[in-house]
Amino acid sequence: MDVVFETFVGLVSTLLAGLFSFKGGLHMPRKPEIGNVQLYPNRPLRKSDKNGYVLKFYCPIQEKRIRKACGTRDRTEARRVLRECRERLINGAYSASGGAITKDREIHVAAASSPPLMEADYDKMLFDTAFESYRAYKEIRLRKQSYQSLCSRIEMCGRIFEARRANAGLPPGAVLEECLSRASLEYLQSQLLDGAEGRYDFRLPTTVNSTMGDVMAFARYCYDRDWLVKLPRIEDLKEHEVSRGRAITGEEFERMLAATPKVVGKSASASWMFLLHVLWESGFRIADALNFHWDDETKIHPRWAGRRQTHSTVVIPSTQKNGKFDEIPMLPGLEKLLAPIPASKRSGKVIQLEPVEYAVPPKREGGLCPTEKDLESLIRDYSNASIAKACKVTEATVRNWLNRLKLERRDAIRRFGETIPQETVEKLKRSSRRRKSRWIALSKDRVSRIVSAIGQEAGIVVRQPDADRRIRIKYASAHDLRRSLAERLYNRGMSAETLMVLMRHRDFATTRKFYQAKKRAESAATEVHKLLGDEAEPHLWGD
């Protein structure tokens, strides 16, 4: 019994000796080891792994363990980033640079000429601060139009969050963590659906889901840089398939031609009718038509038949929508349309539009486009947001106006945050009706709206309204002329593969969706009439 007791006492003594130091104090947890960097996952990536390699380590700036994306899916490259990160943690370069794990990222932060983001308090990172970093990151990675659309959408969401703070009596300055929580994103969904910051009283679920996709991409960017503790997940809104338009008939096209002078004026009508003919015969998008040149090989241009080739073609550089270099057959209708033009006039743009004589209905009811003189005066006193609100356009549109006219602010805005008085807005409207501006007549969006105005004047409805499903009425647009060409080619028996080439769809699924739907409808109709055609007497389908 004594032996057992002595053994027990010995074990207790050993445990106590381990808990206390030689001075009699308790052992405290050791300080985090600077430079202890782990790679996750420590294995080759699988196809099912959506994210690339991540580094996990103790951050001396935030004083806690964090994770940083390596920015690669290559294991060898990820290990190289790990070694460089470890070295920078040990020699102090990581802390001095504000949290850059590699030298390349340090250079990128300096080149962006933006404040070091990691200097901001982790829990107080502002939405606008994070967005400025995201804007600089995306500017060199997206096409100009995609970049402007992205910025416009996220700026709109930022205004919705700021409006919520204002309604709650809080000062400006939405916190990133607050905006990108699951509850806030669901709030944003409902606001977008109800038409907040929009041209209309509501939006389609498809539009809301597309906007939320951009917001979630921004959230992933912030999460990868450890500005968010958790990446929120939200469910998309249920989408109903909504018709975007339809092919118009030859008779409807003639009505559009007849309505053109009423919209653009008699002096400009010839150039605009020529545009409609080109769209009708070529299937071009608006941007393609405005980029169609006679002799500039860097733009869309014709290559005429001759000794080197039997048939004329249209050469399309990689600046088009699908990002690929193409050469497609020139359709006979387009070739016949261009043939009468004399050689002396075959230089520069094929379509040279004259400025419209009448005001074109803006995107919003009561909207306006100020003159150059008025715009120059406005930017001295008001912000882009205030100008956009008064003109009922987006901030991106205001920025485009300033860029085209080479206008910029040289001093601080005198009335920043103030709303433009209604009296001033009425003066701007009267001034805008008198102006005849060439600088805006050739913009893609402007041309698209003028063509839609022609379709509305002609009374060609391509989509009926449905109040229950929140679907607005839609009149014939430039893209409906493109649909008309596709349908005419299909009716002539053209194969889906050739149709894909002519319409320049990036994915065959786009062509197949149109082609197979038409095939199914025709096959079903043929079978129905074959089986029931003889029985379809009027008296059988009466009462």
HELIX and SHEET records of a PDB file:
HELIX    1   1 ASP A    2  LEU A   19  1                                  18    
HELIX    2   2 ARG A   75  ASN A   91  1                                  17    
HELIX    3   3 ALA A   93  ALA A   96  1                                   4    
HELIX    4   4 LYS A  103  ALA A  111  1                                   9    
HELIX    5   5 LEU A  117  GLU A  119  5                                   3    
HELIX    6   6 TYR A  122  LYS A  124  5                                   3    
HELIX    7   7 PHE A  127  GLU A  139  1                                  13    
HELIX    8   8 LYS A  144  ASN A  167  1                                  24    
HELIX    9   9 LEU A  176  CYS A  179  1                                   4    
HELIX   10  10 ARG A  182  LEU A  193  1                                  12    
HELIX   11  11 PRO A  205  ASP A  224  1                                  20    
HELIX   12  12 GLY A  250  VAL A  264  1                                  15    
HELIX   13  13 LYS A  266  SER A  282  1                                  17    
HELIX   14  14 ILE A  286  LEU A  290  1                                   5    
HELIX   15  15 PRO A  332  LEU A  338  1                                   7    
HELIX   16  16 ALA A  343  LYS A  345  5                                   3    
HELIX   17  17 GLU A  372  ASP A  381  1                                  10    
HELIX   18  18 ASN A  384  CYS A  391  1                                   8    
HELIX   19  19 GLU A  395  LEU A  405  1                                  11    
HELIX   20  20 GLN A  422  ARG A  434  1                                  13    
HELIX   21  21 LYS A  444  GLU A  457  1                                  14    
HELIX   22  22 ALA A  478  ASN A  491  1                                  14    
HELIX   23  23 ALA A  496  MET A  503  1                                   8    
HELIX   24  24 PHE A  508  LEU A  532  1                                  25    
HELIX   25  25 GLY A  533  GLU A  535  5                                   3    
HELIX   26  26 PRO A  538  TRP A  541  5                                   4    
SHEET    1   A 3 GLN A  38  TYR A  40  0                                        
SHEET    2   A 3 VAL A  54  CYS A  59 -1                                        
SHEET    3   A 3 LYS A  64  ALA A  69 -1                                        
SHEET    1   B 3 HIS A 301  ARG A 303  0                                        
SHEET    2   B 3 THR A 313  ILE A 316 -1                                        
SHEET    3   B 3 ASP A 326  PRO A 329 -1                                        
SHEET    1   C 2 VAL A 461  ARG A 463  0                                        
SHEET    2   C 2 LYS A 474  TYR A 475 -1                                        
END                                                                             
